[in-house]
Amino acid sequence: MRRPESIIEPTLSFQQDIFLEFFRYCLMTVPPALLSHESVEHYTPQYILDAVIACMGSIDLDPASNSHEIPNVPAVKHYTAQDNGLVQPWVGRVFLNPPFGPSVERWFSKLYLERSTGRTTEAIVLWKSATETAAWKTLTAISCRVCFPSARIRFVGPTGSDGSGPTFSPALFYVGDGPERFEKAFAEIGAVWLNRETIVKLCEHCYARGVKKETKKAGVV
């Protein structure tokens, strides 16, 4: 699929093309070694949520929530498994701790789509450092910062107690226009890396949109 050289807002057809392209791209599943834990549900510990809120100010949506009644994430809106967040709109500031399983790529493709349409204004994703997977490539395609915690995150179990340490190295990904806030909020959690490739793409996109707007004002087609 070739992206149009000049575009102001994505059309429905363009949105669908993006989703289909990434769906085909993400057919490769996460290696079994990265799934060596008993449950796909790993609830986010409070200190991570504190950093997320310090960065974004608030959380508008948790699209992969454990509950409406007693949610682990203090978001304004929650989508549970029954709601199927993959088919719902993701509006505003999103925190995503997806189900850790073979279908995790679908969540990142969804975020890519929602970000491209402008519905998701900012997002932080808690996942893992799995650089060899298609899911990683999908997620880092829109993330301008990645935090690698200095210690493995001890997730909270479904009963509310601390679970055992994960068998993988976690990572937190920032999608949005406030990378400096992310760096400040997560500085004590771990090293924050700059994704130069994504920044270059964003700059090119902003430049193209700016040129298009100026030519439109001048009456140039």
C-alpha atoms as one frame of an Amber mdcrd trajectory, in Angstrom:
protein
   0.000   0.000   0.000   1.340   3.439  -0.925   0.403   6.305   1.339  -0.871
   9.380  -0.559   1.811  12.073  -0.724  -0.515  14.801   0.526  -3.339  14.231
   2.941  -5.015  16.336   5.625  -7.168  13.825   7.459  -7.216  10.044   6.882
 -10.208   8.783   4.947 -12.125   5.684   6.011 -10.562   3.770   3.126  -7.099
   4.854   4.207  -7.797   3.819   7.809  -8.947   0.401   6.663  -5.867   0.008
   4.466  -3.609   0.774   7.444  -5.368  -1.799   9.608  -5.279  -4.487   6.904
  -1.630  -3.822   6.158  -0.644  -4.176   9.795  -2.910  -7.181  10.285  -1.076
  -8.979   7.470   2.255  -7.759   8.830   1.494  -9.072  12.318   0.660 -12.660
  11.436   3.916 -13.738  13.061   3.083 -14.755  16.609   5.048 -14.078  19.754
   7.607 -16.855  20.383   6.463 -19.428  22.970   9.412 -18.564  25.213   7.913
 -15.127  25.749   4.634 -16.639  26.882   6.074 -18.698  29.708   3.701 -17.515
  32.413   0.516 -18.993  33.745  -2.004 -16.263  32.924  -2.472 -13.648  30.195
  -3.689 -11.239  32.887  -1.013  -9.201  34.620  -2.374  -6.213  36.527  -0.332
  -3.030  36.626   1.322  -2.144  39.979   0.491   1.217  41.553   3.888   2.858
  41.079   3.621   2.372  37.308   0.106   3.859  37.310   1.397   6.815  39.337
   4.036   7.484  36.671   1.453   7.151  33.882  -0.807   9.733  35.543   2.168
  12.012  36.258   2.949  11.929  32.544  -0.512  12.273  30.984  -2.351  14.010
  33.818  -5.170  11.474  33.738  -6.257   8.301  31.970  -9.325   8.570  29.762
  -9.454   4.930  28.700  -8.250   1.478  29.695  -9.214  -0.642  26.656  -8.145
  -3.935  28.280  -9.595  -3.564  31.774 -10.135  -6.324  34.292 -13.450  -4.904
  35.577 -16.018  -2.114  35.401 -16.847  -2.353  39.096 -13.362  -2.746  40.605
 -10.901  -1.730  37.906  -7.179  -1.949  38.471  -6.522   1.147  36.332  -8.133
   4.450  37.463  -9.424   5.429  34.026 -12.549   7.413  33.172 -13.744   4.624
  30.866 -13.020   0.894  30.828 -13.479  -1.819  28.219 -13.476  -5.362  29.568
 -13.213  -8.644  27.667 -17.013  -8.604  27.346 -16.873  -5.164  25.693 -14.111
  -6.263  23.308 -11.927  -3.157  23.233 -10.590  -4.131  19.817 -13.872  -3.056
  18.187 -14.476   0.039  20.323 -13.217   3.611  19.755 -10.189   4.626  21.810
 -10.705   8.285  22.618  -8.303  10.556  24.485  -5.432   9.491  26.735  -5.035
   5.708  26.751  -3.171   3.361  29.059  -2.830  -0.129  27.632  -1.632  -3.210
  29.479  -2.833  -5.804  26.954  -3.481  -9.501  27.507  -0.066 -11.116  27.182
  -0.736 -13.795  24.594  -0.276 -14.688  20.916  -2.904 -12.134  19.818  -1.156
  -9.170  21.433  -0.248  -7.756  18.010  -3.912  -6.990  17.409  -3.923  -4.520
  20.304  -0.951  -2.622  18.918  -2.413  -2.546  15.415  -5.606  -1.146  16.942
  -3.618   1.553  18.744  -1.842   2.392  15.488  -5.204   2.813  13.789  -6.730
   4.890  16.592  -3.686   7.148  16.743  -3.704   7.643  12.968  -7.347   8.737
  13.037  -6.691  11.206  15.855  -9.049   9.572  18.340  -6.181   8.545  20.600
  -4.317  11.715  21.538  -1.743  10.102  23.803  -0.958   6.605  25.024   1.361
   4.633  27.269   1.701   0.897  26.725   3.085  -1.630  29.187   4.438  -4.658
  27.391   7.783  -6.431  27.086  11.134  -6.027  25.395  10.587  -8.495  22.571
  12.566  -6.832  19.811  12.448  -9.798  17.426   8.644  -9.886  17.156   6.221
  -8.246  14.748   4.351  -6.860  17.756   7.448  -4.900  18.782   7.830  -3.478
  15.276   4.181  -2.450  15.190   4.380  -0.724  18.554   7.679   1.058  18.002
   6.390   2.360  14.660   4.334   4.904  16.624   6.285   5.167  19.901   8.717
   8.071  20.258  10.059   6.949  23.661  10.643   3.573  25.322  11.403   3.074
  29.016  13.330  -0.031  30.052  12.775  -0.526  33.814  15.926  -1.072  35.828
  14.150  -3.915  37.667  11.570  -6.373  36.443   8.039  -5.263  37.208   6.256
  -7.386  39.780   2.732  -7.487  38.431  -0.355  -7.682  40.637  -2.322 -10.919
  40.529  -6.097 -11.175  39.953  -6.615 -11.481  43.721  -4.822  -8.200  44.381
  -1.673  -9.751  45.836   1.782  -9.350  44.333   2.422 -12.016  41.777   5.701
 -13.704  41.083   8.288 -11.878  39.022   7.789 -12.133  35.249   9.990 -14.333
  33.097  10.446 -11.509  30.580  11.944  -8.017  30.553   9.186  -5.367  30.567
   9.143  -2.095  28.661   6.885   0.965  28.583   6.144   2.754  25.328   5.043
   6.362  24.880   2.862   7.499  21.985   2.099  11.206  21.825   3.348  14.763
  21.684   4.725  15.086  25.224   7.891  12.960  25.311   9.533  15.309  27.812
   6.733  14.592  30.305   7.254  10.869  29.800  11.002  11.171  30.372  10.455
  13.076  33.605   7.728  10.766  34.932   9.632   7.538  34.216  13.192   8.686
  34.967  13.243   6.869  38.324  11.785   3.675  36.880  14.402   3.077  34.233
  16.364   4.300  31.248  14.279   6.118  28.637  15.372   5.622  25.060  14.566
   7.890  22.137  13.088   6.225  19.056  14.755   8.314  16.346  13.083   6.502
  13.449   9.602   7.353  14.720  10.547  10.974  15.374  11.814  11.361  11.800
   8.543   9.935  10.479   6.505  12.267  12.689   8.498  15.295  11.562   8.005
  14.353   7.915   4.290  13.870   8.512   3.914  17.227  10.296   5.894  18.966
   7.561   3.735  17.400   4.843   0.550  18.455   6.629   1.885  21.986   7.093
   2.755  22.310   3.418  -0.673  20.995   2.431  -2.453  23.491   4.679  -0.419
  26.423   3.372  -1.036  25.510  -0.258  -4.733  25.121   0.461  -4.836  28.608
   2.001  -3.085  30.019  -1.069  -5.539  28.293  -3.373  -2.928  25.990  -4.861
  -4.065  22.492  -5.716
